[in-house]
Amino acid sequence: MKTLARILPLLSLGFIITTSQLTAQWIQTNGPYGGYVSCFAVSGTNLFAGTWGGGIFLSTNNGESWTAVNNNLTNLYVRSLTVSGKSLFAGTEGGGVILSTNNGESWTAVNTGLTNSIVSSLTVSGTSLFAGTEGGGVFLSTNNGASWTAVNNNLTNLYVRSLTVSGTSLFAGTSGGGVFRSTNNGASWTAVNTGLTNFDVNSLTVSGTNLFAGTFSGGVFLSTNNGTSWTAVNNGLTNSTVSSLTVSGTNLFAGTLGGGVFRSTNNGASWTAVNNGLTNSFVRSLTVSGTNLFAGTLRDGVFFSTNNGTSWTAVNTGLTNSIVYSLTVSGTNLFAGTYGGGVFLSTNNGASWTAVNNNLMNLYVRSLTVSGTSLFAGTYGGGVFLSTNNGASWTAVNNGLTNFDVWSLTVSDTSLFAGTYGSGVFRSTNNGASWTAVNNGLTNSIVLSLIVSGTNLFAGTWNGGVFRSTNNGESWTAVNNGLTNSLVRSLTVSGTNLFAGTWGGVFLSTDNGTSWTAVNTGLTNSDVRSLTVSGTNLFAGTEGGGVWRRPLSEIITSVEVILSHIPSSFNLKQNYPNPFNPFTTIEFSVPITTDVSLKIFDALGREVATLLSEQFSAGSYSRQWNAEGLPSGVYFCRLQAGDFIQSKKLILLR
């Protein structure tokens, strides 16, 4: 708009500039696969995986492929799963318990009476369903989740991380309170901690008459008398943070945070690490289906073993729960930086992905950028790495970089910029060989994203919004008008269009950050960690939802110039259509060259959007407003051109 306004004085006629935008949606790409798998449940031949941020996935072929089953699942942070007959229950982080009676095809919240919505554990005993919560203790449902009752008498620690049933006894493992036992369906509890030297009980399982407890930093404990007394059984268990336990025949398996999987064939008397092929050692969950053993990891998805853990194979096809922090393009190559899985490469527009991590010593990749034939990766704690062969191999380049938490990278001509967590921006003029801090005017030092647009350098910060530098980082100014979410994790550019990925979705600016508009239709995961443009598409990497794609033509407003007479007076026309949802067009005229602002206010007089604020030449103009994300109601559009002010009433009707 600004460029066209400068051209107008060169012509003898005025112009009408019209804009159009189509309502369209984001589409999820095919990977990269993996992510945080927090729990499993088995129902017949169906294997369910609960993930952190990606909801629930179903495999009907022993993990060979997965399908998301999240219809009406209002909370995608799944802590626990259990099966009761034909009912599948999911315990969520903040959403309580969700029920599916059709193998995950649809879900319904079942929370009546459940006063704590953080459900860490679920188990079934006959017709009784139990839910262990973070701070609310244990709840009981005898009607398939239709209603719940707290059953916490004498349960002196209400942070229940694990539940299991052994015969007629119900056991609860707590965070800091050890193990409690109930022999009357939770009506009353007794602490059973004799010999238990670590009271942070993450996991419980039963093998015959043996009860096992996995603890945080205390390893595994065994009770052979229904919890009356415990004995540590950790010989050979070199990692003592046991997050998961499961039994397969005479084999007991322990999943640890940092040590992978351990197997015991003698009820815990001795342990052996069984990690061949298990490329991620943070094992959050374990389960058995027939003779198959599955391990859910903290970042790399699901692994599968058919030989009791002797060897493992990743089985993540379709498990689009990877945490994608960064995206970049080099020619026809699309790169994704993941949290814990390193860098992935796609050569077919996201249809498939391959890990490219040789010598990349830190796999927590926050940022990626390309300069010529050089690919740079910024990592969490490892600084910057350089690859000159499309990720085939990597080298650290950190001289002068005093903060190694590199959350963002970008290139401007011969300058490479790195945004850090807490130390602002660093600049390198020699391809990363050395670095210098450039932070004048940058009032927020947590720089999550960087991008260059023409002669402008933009920095997205943690709750500080966007900053702009017009002098290669020497000084910075905040530019946040209309940016309703100030946690800006990612930035990218297409032509003169600037995109910001935030905790609240994607925003677009067509005027170098002067104003912003949300563009989120169809994007069901709004925690956008990364953005990039490849060809005609904008890609968004999300927290737990993998990568999404949307055509640029559906987002960016197109501009058309039409001949017209120069107007004789200032005028703001009524918007059309009116009422509208969510797009409406606003026309205005100015008879002379002047500074113009066009702003939107709600019924209380609060500014909700700045559509433009710049100098216009004499002419008639049209600007479209997208009210996506705003509630129905009355709004007011105000035109100010020099001393002239005029307003019109707009009605948003959804």
C-alpha positions as CSV (number, residue, x, y, z in Angstrom):
1,M,0.0,0.0,0.0
2,K,2.8,2.4,0.9
3,T,4.7,1.8,-2.3
4,L,1.6,2.4,-4.4
5,A,0.8,5.6,-2.5
6,R,4.2,6.9,-3.5
7,I,3.6,6.0,-7.1
8,L,0.3,7.8,-7.4
9,P,1.7,11.4,-7.6
10,L,3.5,10.4,-10.7
11,L,0.2,9.8,-12.5
12,S,-2.3,12.3,-13.6
13,L,-5.3,10.3,-12.3
14,G,-6.3,9.0,-8.9
15,F,-6.7,5.3,-8.1
16,I,-8.9,2.9,-6.2
17,I,-6.9,0.1,-4.6
18,T,-9.0,-2.9,-3.8
19,T,-8.0,-5.9,-1.7
20,S,-9.5,-9.4,-1.6
21,Q,-8.8,-12.4,0.7
22,L,-10.2,-15.9,0.6
23,T,-11.3,-17.8,3.7
24,A,-9.0,-20.9,3.7
25,Q,-7.4,-23.3,6.1
26,W,-4.2,-24.9,7.2
27,I,-3.5,-28.5,6.3
28,Q,-1.2,-30.8,8.4
29,T,1.8,-32.3,6.5
30,N,3.0,-35.9,6.8
31,G,5.5,-35.5,9.6
32,P,8.2,-35.3,10.9
33,Y,7.2,-38.1,13.2
34,G,7.8,-38.7,16.9
35,G,7.1,-36.5,19.9
36,Y,6.3,-36.9,23.6
37,V,4.4,-40.2,24.2
38,S,3.2,-40.1,27.7
39,C,1.0,-43.2,28.0
40,F,-0.4,-46.3,26.2
41,A,-3.5,-48.4,26.4
42,V,-4.4,-51.7,24.6
43,S,-7.9,-52.8,23.6
44,G,-7.9,-56.0,21.7
45,T,-5.8,-55.4,18.6
46,N,-6.0,-51.6,19.0
47,L,-3.0,-49.8,20.5
48,F,-3.6,-46.2,21.7
49,A,-0.8,-43.7,22.4
50,G,-1.5,-40.6,24.5
51,T,0.8,-37.7,23.6
52,W,1.7,-34.4,25.1
53,G,0.2,-31.7,22.8
54,G,-0.9,-34.0,20.0
55,G,-3.8,-35.8,21.6
56,I,-4.4,-39.5,21.0
57,F,-3.2,-41.8,18.2
58,L,-4.5,-45.2,17.2
59,S,-2.5,-48.1,15.6
60,T,-4.3,-51.2,14.5
61,N,-1.1,-52.9,13.1
62,N,1.3,-53.1,16.1
63,G,2.6,-49.5,15.6
64,E,3.5,-49.8,11.9
65,S,1.3,-46.7,11.3
66,W,-0.7,-44.3,13.5
67,T,-3.8,-42.2,13.0
68,A,-4.9,-39.3,15.2
69,V,-8.2,-39.9,16.9
70,N,-9.0,-36.5,18.4
71,N,-12.5,-35.6,17.3
72,N,-14.0,-33.5,20.1
73,L,-10.9,-34.2,22.3
74,T,-10.8,-30.7,23.7
75,N,-7.5,-31.1,25.5
76,L,-4.6,-32.6,23.6
77,Y,-2.3,-33.0,26.6
78,V,-2.9,-36.6,27.6
79,R,-1.3,-37.9,30.8
80,S,-3.1,-41.3,31.2
81,L,-5.2,-43.9,29.3
82,T,-7.1,-46.9,30.4
83,V,-9.7,-49.3,28.9
84,S,-12.9,-50.7,30.6
85,G,-14.8,-53.0,28.3
86,K,-15.6,-51.0,25.2
87,S,-14.8,-47.7,26.9
88,L,-11.5,-45.9,26.4
89,F,-10.7,-43.2,29.0
90,A,-8.1,-40.4,28.7
91,G,-6.9,-38.4,31.6
92,T,-5.7,-34.9,30.5
93,E,-3.7,-32.0,31.7
94,G,-6.4,-29.6,32.7
95,G,-9.3,-31.2,30.8
96,G,-10.2,-33.9,33.3
97,V,-11.4,-37.3,31.9
98,I,-12.5,-37.8,28.4
99,L,-14.5,-40.9,27.2
100,S,-14.7,-42.7,23.9
101,T,-16.9,-45.7,23.3
102,N,-15.9,-46.1,19.6
103,N,-12.2,-46.6,19.7
104,G,-11.4,-42.9,19.7
105,E,-13.6,-41.8,16.8
106,S,-15.3,-39.3,19.0
107,W,-14.8,-38.1,22.6
108,T,-17.0,-36.8,25.4
109,A,-15.8,-35.1,28.6
110,V,-17.0,-37.0,31.7
111,N,-16.2,-34.7,34.6
112,T,-19.2,-34.3,36.8
113,G,-18.0,-34.3,40.4
114,L,-14.3,-34.3,39.3
115,T,-13.0,-31.2,41.1
116,N,-9.4,-31.6,39.9
117,S,-8.9,-31.6,36.1
118,I,-5.2,-32.7,36.0
119,V,-5.6,-36.5,35.7
120,S,-2.2,-38.2,36.0
121,S,-3.4,-41.8,36.3
122,L,-6.4,-44.1,35.6
123,T,-7.1,-47.7,36.4
124,V,-10.1,-50.1,36.5
125,S,-11.2,-52.6,39.1
126,G,-14.3,-54.5,38.1
127,T,-17.0,-51.9,37.5
128,S,-15.0,-49.2,39.4
129,L,-13.0,-46.6,37.5
130,F,-10.4,-44.7,39.5
131,A,-8.7,-41.4,38.5
132,G,-5.6,-40.1,40.3
133,T,-5.1,-36.3,40.1
134,E,-2.4,-33.7,40.8
135,G,-3.5,-32.2,44.1
136,G,-7.1,-33.6,44.2
137,G,-6.3,-37.2,45.2
138,V,-8.3,-40.1,43.9
139,F,-11.8,-40.0,42.4
140,L,-14.1,-43.0,41.9
141,S,-16.7,-43.6,39.3
142,T,-19.1,-46.6,39.3
143,N,-21.0,-45.5,36.2
144,N,-18.4,-45.4,33.5
145,G,-17.4,-41.8,34.3
146,A,-20.8,-40.3,34.3
147,S,-20.2,-39.0,37.8
148,W,-17.2,-38.9,40.2
149,T,-16.7,-39.0,44.0
150,A,-13.5,-38.1,45.8
151,V,-12.3,-41.1,47.8
152,N,-9.4,-39.6,49.9
153,N,-10.1,-40.6,53.5
154,N,-6.6,-40.9,55.1
155,L,-4.9,-40.2,51.8
156,T,-2.5,-37.7,53.2
157,N,-0.8,-36.9,49.9
158,L,-3.2,-35.8,47.1
159,Y,-0.6,-35.8,44.3
160,V,-1.4,-39.2,42.8
161,R,1.0,-40.1,40.0
162,S,0.2,-43.8,39.6
163,L,-2.6,-46.3,40.3
164,T,-2.8,-50.1,40.1
165,V,-4.9,-53.0,41.3
166,S,-3.7,-56.2,42.8
167,G,-6.5,-58.6,43.7
168,T,-8.9,-56.7,45.9
169,S,-6.3,-54.0,46.8
170,L,-6.0,-50.6,45.1
171,F,-2.6,-48.9,45.3
172,A,-1.8,-45.2,44.8
173,G,1.7,-43.9,44.2
174,T,2.1,-40.3,45.1
175,S,4.6,-37.5,44.6
176,G,6.3,-37.2,48.0
177,G,4.0,-39.4,50.0
178,G,5.0,-42.9,48.8
179,V,2.4,-45.6,48.4
180,F,-1.1,-45.9,49.8
181,R,-3.3,-49.0,49.9
182,S,-7.1,-49.3,49.9
183,T,-8.9,-52.6,50.4
184,N,-12.4,-51.1,50.1
185,N,-12.4,-49.4,46.7
186,G,-10.9,-46.2,48.0
187,A,-13.2,-45.6,50.9
188,S,-10.2,-45.4,53.2
189,W,-6.4,-45.5,52.7
190,T,-3.3,-46.6,54.6
191,A,0.2,-45.6,53.9
192,V,2.4,-48.7,53.2
193,N,5.9,-47.3,53.0
194,T,8.0,-49.5,55.3
195,G,11.4,-49.9,53.6
196,L,10.5,-47.4,50.9
197,T,13.4,-45.0,51.0
198,N,12.1,-42.8,48.1
199,F,8.6,-41.4,48.4
200,D,8.3,-40.0,44.8
201,V,6.4,-42.9,43.2
202,N,6.1,-42.4,39.4
203,S,4.9,-45.9,38.5
204,L,3.3,-49.1,39.9
205,T,2.8,-52.5,38.4
206,V,1.9,-56.1,39.5
207,S,3.4,-59.4,38.5
208,G,1.6,-62.3,40.2
209,T,1.8,-61.6,44.0
210,N,4.7,-59.1,43.4
211,L,4.1,-55.4,43.5
212,F,6.7,-53.0,42.0
213,A,7.1,-49.3,42.5
214,G,9.3,-47.1,40.3
215,T,10.5,-43.9,41.9
216,F,12.1,-40.6,41.0
217,S,15.8,-41.1,41.7
218,G,15.3,-44.1,44.0
219,G,15.0,-46.8,41.4
220,V,12.6,-49.8,41.8
221,F,11.2,-51.3,45.0
222,L,9.5,-54.7,45.4
223,S,6.9,-55.8,47.8
224,T,5.9,-59.4,48.1
225,N,3.3,-58.8,50.9
226,N,0.8,-56.4,49.3
227,G,2.8,-53.3,50.1
228,T,3.3,-54.1,53.8
229,S,7.1,-53.8,53.3
230,W,9.4,-52.9,50.5
231,T,12.9,-53.8,49.3
232,A,15.0,-51.9,46.8
233,V,15.8,-54.0,43.8
234,N,18.3,-52.0,41.7
235,N,21.3,-54.2,41.0
236,G,22.4,-53.2,37.5
237,L,19.8,-50.4,37.2
238,T,22.2,-47.6,36.3
239,N,19.5,-45.0,36.0
240,S,17.3,-44.5,39.1
241,T,14.6,-42.2,37.7
242,V,12.0,-44.8,36.8
243,S,9.0,-43.3,35.0
244,S,7.3,-46.5,33.8
245,L,7.0,-50.2,34.6
246,T,5.4,-53.1,32.8
247,V,5.4,-56.9,32.8
248,S,5.5,-59.3,30.0
249,G,5.4,-63.0,31.0
250,T,8.4,-63.4,33.4
251,N,10.0,-60.2,32.2
252,L,9.8,-57.0,34.1
253,F,10.7,-53.8,32.2
254,A,11.6,-50.4,33.6
255,G,11.6,-47.2,31.5
256,T,13.9,-44.5,32.8
257,L,14.5,-40.8,32.1
258,G,17.9,-40.8,30.5
259,G,18.9,-44.5,30.7
260,G,16.4,-46.0,28.3
261,V,14.8,-49.4,29.1
262,F,16.0,-52.0,31.6
263,R,14.9,-55.7,31.8
264,S,14.8,-58.0,34.8
265,T,14.0,-61.7,34.4
266,N,14.2,-62.4,38.2
267,N,11.7,-60.0,39.7
268,G,14.1,-57.1,39.9
269,A,17.0,-59.0,41.6
270,S,19.2,-57.8,38.7
271,W,18.7,-55.6,35.7
272,T,20.2,-55.4,32.2
273,A,20.0,-52.4,29.8
274,V,18.1,-53.3,26.6
275,N,18.6,-50.3,24.4
276,N,19.9,-51.6,21.1
277,G,18.2,-49.4,18.4
278,L,16.5,-47.2,21.1
279,T,17.9,-43.8,20.0
280,N,16.1,-41.9,22.7
281,S,16.9,-42.8,26.3
282,F,14.1,-40.8,27.9
283,V,11.4,-43.5,28.2
284,R,8.1,-42.0,29.6
285,S,5.8,-45.0,29.0
286,L,5.8,-48.8,28.4
287,T,3.1,-51.3,27.5
288,V,2.8,-54.8,26.2
289,S,0.4,-56.1,23.5
290,G,0.6,-59.8,23.1
291,T,4.4,-60.5,22.7
292,N,5.1,-57.0,21.5
293,L,6.7,-54.4,23.8
294,F,6.3,-50.7,23.1
295,A,8.2,-47.8,24.6
296,G,7.0,-44.2,24.4
297,T,9.8,-41.6,24.5
298,L,10.1,-38.0,25.6
299,R,10.8,-36.6,22.1
300,D,11.2,-39.4,19.5
301,G,7.8,-41.1,19.6
302,V,7.3,-44.8,19.9
303,F,9.7,-47.7,19.7
304,F,8.8,-51.4,19.2
305,S,10.5,-54.6,20.3
306,T,9.4,-58.2,19.4
307,N,12.2,-59.8,21.4
308,N,11.8,-58.6,24.9
309,G,13.8,-55.4,24.4
310,T,16.9,-57.1,22.8
311,S,16.4,-54.7,19.8
312,W,14.1,-51.8,19.0
313,T,12.7,-50.2,15.9
314,A,11.1,-46.8,15.7
315,V,7.4,-47.1,14.7
316,N,6.2,-43.5,14.2
317,T,4.6,-43.4,10.8
318,G,1.6,-41.1,11.1
319,L,2.5,-40.0,14.7
320,T,2.6,-36.3,13.9
321,N,3.3,-35.2,17.4
322,S,6.9,-34.0,17.0
323,I,7.8,-30.7,18.5
324,V,9.0,-28.6,15.6
325,Y,10.8,-25.4,16.7
326,S,12.3,-24.3,13.4
327,L,11.9,-24.5,9.7
328,T,13.9,-23.3,6.8
329,V,14.3,-23.8,3.0
330,S,17.4,-24.2,0.9
331,G,16.5,-24.7,-2.8
332,T,14.0,-27.6,-2.9
333,N,15.1,-28.8,0.5
334,L,12.9,-28.2,3.5
335,F,14.5,-28.5,7.0
336,A,12.7,-28.9,10.3
337,G,14.5,-28.5,13.6
338,T,12.9,-30.5,16.4
339,Y,13.2,-30.6,20.2
340,G,15.3,-33.6,21.0
341,G,15.2,-35.2,17.5
342,G,17.6,-32.9,15.8
343,V,17.2,-31.8,12.2
344,F,15.0,-33.5,9.6
345,L,15.1,-33.0,5.8
346,S,12.2,-33.2,3.3
347,T,12.8,-33.1,-0.4
348,N,9.1,-33.5,-1.4
349,N,7.3,-30.6,0.2
350,G,6.7,-32.3,3.5
351,A,5.4,-35.6,2.2
352,S,8.3,-37.5,4.0
353,W,11.2,-36.6,6.3
354,T,14.7,-38.0,7.0
355,A,16.9,-37.2,10.1
356,V,20.2,-35.5,9.2
357,N,22.2,-35.3,12.5
358,N,25.7,-36.5,11.8
359,N,28.1,-34.7,14.3
360,L,25.2,-32.5,15.5
361,M,26.2,-32.8,19.2
362,N,23.0,-31.1,20.5
363,L,19.6,-32.4,19.2
364,Y,17.5,-29.7,20.7
365,V,17.3,-27.5,17.7
366,R,15.6,-24.2,18.3
367,S,16.4,-22.4,15.0
368,L,17.6,-22.9,11.5
369,T,18.7,-20.5,8.7
370,V,20.5,-20.7,5.4
371,S,23.2,-18.4,4.0
372,G,24.3,-19.4,0.5
373,T,25.4,-23.0,0.7
374,S,25.7,-22.8,4.5
375,L,23.0,-24.2,6.8
376,F,23.1,-23.0,10.5
377,A,21.3,-24.6,13.5
378,G,20.9,-22.9,16.8
379,T,20.5,-25.3,19.7
380,Y,19.3,-25.3,23.3
381,G,22.6,-25.1,25.3
382,G,24.9,-26.1,22.4
383,G,25.2,-22.8,20.6
384,V,25.4,-22.7,16.8
385,F,26.3,-25.5,14.4
386,L,27.2,-25.1,10.7
387,S,26.6,-27.6,7.8
388,T,27.8,-27.0,4.3
389,N,26.4,-30.2,2.8
390,N,22.6,-30.0,3.5
391,G,22.9,-31.5,7.0
392,A,25.1,-34.5,6.1
393,S,27.6,-33.3,8.8
394,W,27.8,-30.4,11.3
395,T,30.5,-28.3,13.0
396,A,30.1,-26.0,16.1
397,V,30.8,-22.2,15.4
398,N,30.6,-20.4,18.8
399,N,33.6,-18.1,19.2
400,G,32.4,-14.9,21.1
401,L,28.9,-16.3,21.6
402,T,28.5,-15.8,25.4
403,N,25.1,-17.4,25.6
404,F,24.7,-20.9,24.1
405,D,20.8,-21.0,24.3
406,V,20.3,-19.9,20.6
407,W,16.6,-19.6,19.9
408,S,16.7,-17.8,16.6
409,L,18.9,-17.2,13.5
410,T,18.7,-15.1,10.4
411,V,21.0,-13.7,7.6
412,S,21.1,-10.2,6.2
413,D,23.6,-9.9,3.3
414,T,27.0,-10.8,4.9
415,S,25.7,-10.6,8.5
416,L,24.4,-13.6,10.5
417,F,22.3,-12.9,13.5
418,A,21.6,-15.1,16.6
419,G,18.9,-14.5,19.1
420,T,19.5,-15.9,22.5
421,Y,17.5,-16.7,25.6
422,G,18.5,-13.8,28.0
423,S,21.4,-12.1,26.2
424,G,19.6,-10.6,23.2
425,V,21.0,-10.6,19.7
426,F,24.5,-11.4,18.5
427,R,25.9,-10.6,15.0
428,S,28.6,-12.4,13.0
429,T,30.1,-11.0,9.8
430,N,32.3,-14.0,9.0
431,N,29.9,-16.9,8.7
432,G,29.8,-17.7,12.5
433,A,33.6,-17.7,13.0
434,S,33.1,-14.9,15.7
435,W,30.2,-13.1,17.3
436,T,29.4,-9.6,18.8
437,A,26.3,-8.5,20.9
438,V,24.0,-5.8,19.2
439,N,21.2,-4.9,21.7
440,N,20.7,-1.1,21.8
441,G,16.9,-0.4,22.4
442,L,16.1,-4.1,22.6
443,T,14.2,-4.0,25.9
444,N,13.4,-7.7,26.0
445,S,16.5,-9.9,25.9
446,I,14.7,-13.2,25.3
447,V,14.8,-13.3,21.5
448,L,12.9,-16.2,20.1
449,S,12.8,-15.3,16.4
450,L,14.7,-13.2,13.9
451,I,14.0,-12.3,10.2
452,V,15.1,-9.9,7.6
453,S,12.7,-8.1,5.2
454,G,14.5,-5.7,2.8
455,T,16.5,-3.3,4.9
456,N,14.6,-4.2,8.1
457,L,15.6,-6.7,10.7
458,F,12.8,-8.0,13.0
459,A,13.2,-9.7,16.4
460,G,10.3,-11.7,18.1
461,T,10.6,-11.8,21.8
462,W,9.1,-13.6,24.9
463,N,6.1,-11.5,25.9
464,G,7.7,-8.4,24.4
465,G,6.3,-8.7,20.9
466,V,8.2,-7.7,17.8
467,F,11.2,-5.3,17.6
468,R,12.5,-3.7,14.3
469,S,15.9,-2.5,13.4
470,T,16.7,-0.5,10.3
471,N,20.4,-0.4,10.8
472,N,21.6,-4.0,10.9
473,G,20.9,-4.4,14.6
474,E,22.6,-1.3,15.9
475,S,19.3,0.0,17.4
476,W,15.8,-1.5,17.9
477,T,12.1,-0.2,18.1
478,A,9.0,-2.1,19.3
479,V,6.3,-2.6,16.5
480,N,3.3,-4.4,18.0
481,N,0.1,-2.7,17.0
482,G,-2.7,-5.4,16.5
483,L,-0.4,-8.2,17.7
484,T,-2.7,-9.6,20.3
485,N,-0.2,-12.2,21.5
486,S,3.2,-10.9,22.4
487,L,5.0,-14.3,22.8
488,V,6.5,-14.4,19.3
489,R,8.3,-17.6,18.7
490,S,8.8,-17.4,14.9
491,L,8.9,-14.9,12.0
492,T,9.1,-15.3,8.2
493,V,8.7,-13.1,5.1
494,S,7.1,-13.5,1.7
495,G,7.8,-10.5,-0.4
496,T,6.6,-7.5,1.6
497,N,4.5,-9.6,3.9
498,L,5.7,-10.4,7.4
499,F,4.4,-13.4,9.3
500,A,4.6,-13.9,13.1
501,G,4.0,-17.3,14.8
502,T,2.9,-16.8,18.4
503,W,1.4,-18.7,21.3
504,G,-1.9,-17.5,19.8
505,G,-1.4,-18.6,16.2
506,V,-0.2,-16.8,13.1
507,F,-0.3,-13.0,12.4
508,L,0.3,-11.1,9.2
509,S,1.7,-7.6,8.7
510,T,1.8,-6.0,5.3
511,D,3.4,-2.7,6.5
512,N,6.7,-3.7,8.1
513,G,5.2,-4.5,11.5
514,T,3.2,-1.3,11.8
515,S,0.0,-3.3,12.2
516,W,-0.9,-7.0,12.4
517,T,-3.9,-9.3,11.6
518,A,-4.5,-12.9,12.8
519,V,-4.7,-15.5,10.0
520,N,-5.6,-18.8,11.8
521,T,-8.6,-20.4,10.1
522,G,-8.3,-24.2,10.4
523,L,-5.1,-24.1,12.5
524,T,-6.3,-26.3,15.4
525,N,-2.9,-26.1,17.2
526,S,-2.3,-22.4,17.9
527,D,1.1,-22.8,19.6
528,V,3.2,-22.0,16.6
529,R,6.9,-22.6,17.2
530,S,8.2,-22.1,13.6
531,L,7.3,-20.6,10.2
532,T,8.8,-20.7,6.8
533,V,7.8,-20.2,3.2
534,S,8.5,-22.8,0.6
535,G,7.3,-22.2,-3.0
536,T,3.7,-21.1,-2.8
537,N,3.1,-22.4,0.7
538,L,3.5,-21.1,4.2
539,F,4.5,-23.8,6.7
540,A,3.9,-23.7,10.4
541,G,5.6,-26.0,13.0
542,T,3.6,-26.4,16.2
543,E,4.0,-27.7,19.7
544,G,2.8,-31.3,19.5
545,G,0.9,-30.9,16.2
546,G,3.7,-31.3,13.7
547,V,3.9,-29.2,10.6
548,W,0.9,-27.4,8.9
549,R,0.7,-25.9,5.4
550,R,-1.3,-23.2,3.9
551,P,-1.1,-21.6,0.4
552,L,0.2,-18.0,0.5
553,S,-2.5,-17.0,-2.0
554,E,-5.2,-17.7,0.5
555,I,-3.6,-15.5,3.2
556,I,-1.9,-12.5,1.5
557,T,-4.2,-9.7,0.4
558,S,-3.8,-9.1,-3.3
559,V,-3.8,-5.5,-4.7
560,E,-5.5,-4.2,-7.8
561,V,-5.2,-0.7,-9.2
562,I,-8.2,0.9,-11.0
563,L,-8.4,4.3,-12.6
564,S,-10.6,6.9,-11.0
565,H,-11.0,10.7,-10.6
566,I,-9.3,12.5,-7.8
567,P,-11.9,13.2,-5.1
568,S,-12.8,16.7,-4.1
569,S,-13.2,16.0,-0.4
570,F,-12.3,13.7,2.5
571,N,-14.7,10.9,3.0
572,L,-15.1,7.6,4.8
573,K,-17.8,5.3,3.2
574,Q,-19.9,2.8,5.0
575,N,-18.3,-0.6,5.0
576,Y,-19.6,-3.5,3.0
577,P,-21.0,-6.0,3.6
578,N,-22.5,-4.8,6.9
579,P,-23.3,-6.9,9.0
580,F,-20.2,-9.0,8.1
581,N,-18.3,-12.2,9.1
582,P,-15.4,-12.0,9.3
583,F,-14.3,-9.9,6.3
584,T,-15.5,-6.5,5.4
585,T,-14.3,-3.8,3.0
586,I,-13.8,-0.1,4.0
587,E,-13.4,2.7,1.4
588,F,-12.1,6.2,2.0
589,S,-11.0,9.2,-0.1
590,V,-8.4,11.9,0.4
591,P,-8.2,15.0,-1.9
592,I,-4.6,15.9,-1.1
593,T,-1.4,14.1,0.0
594,T,-1.6,13.6,3.8
595,D,-1.0,11.3,6.7
596,V,-3.9,8.8,7.1
597,S,-4.8,6.4,9.9
598,L,-7.6,3.9,9.8
599,K,-8.4,2.3,13.1
600,I,-11.1,-0.1,14.5
601,F,-12.5,0.4,18.1
602,D,-14.9,-1.8,20.0
603,A,-18.1,-0.5,21.7
604,L,-16.2,0.5,24.8
605,G,-13.8,2.6,22.8
606,R,-10.9,0.2,23.0
607,E,-8.7,0.0,19.9
608,V,-8.7,-3.5,18.4
609,A,-6.9,-2.9,15.1
610,T,-4.9,-0.4,13.0
611,L,-5.6,-1.1,9.4
612,L,-3.2,1.5,8.1
613,S,-1.1,4.5,9.3
614,E,1.0,6.1,6.6
615,Q,1.0,8.9,4.0
616,F,-1.4,8.7,1.1
617,S,-1.6,10.8,-2.1
618,A,-4.9,12.2,-3.4
619,G,-7.1,9.3,-4.4
620,S,-9.8,6.8,-3.3
621,Y,-8.7,3.6,-1.5
622,S,-10.2,0.4,-0.2
623,R,-8.9,-1.7,2.7
624,Q,-10.3,-5.0,3.9
625,W,-10.6,-5.9,7.6
626,N,-10.4,-9.4,8.8
627,A,-12.2,-9.6,12.2
628,E,-11.3,-13.3,12.8
629,G,-11.0,-14.1,16.5
630,L,-13.1,-11.2,17.7
631,P,-16.6,-11.6,19.2
632,S,-19.9,-10.5,17.6
633,G,-20.9,-7.0,18.3
634,V,-20.7,-3.3,17.3
635,Y,-17.4,-1.8,16.2
636,F,-16.4,1.6,15.0
637,C,-14.1,2.5,12.1
638,R,-12.3,5.9,12.5
639,L,-10.6,7.7,9.6
640,Q,-8.2,10.4,10.6
641,A,-6.5,12.4,7.7
642,G,-4.8,15.5,8.9
643,D,-7.4,17.4,10.9
644,F,-10.3,15.5,9.3
645,I,-11.9,12.7,11.5
646,Q,-14.9,10.6,10.5
647,S,-16.4,7.4,12.0
648,K,-18.7,4.6,10.8
649,K,-20.5,1.8,12.7
650,L,-19.6,-1.8,11.8
651,I,-21.6,-4.9,12.9
652,L,-19.8,-8.2,13.2
653,L,-22.4,-11.0,13.2
654,R,-21.2,-14.6,13.6
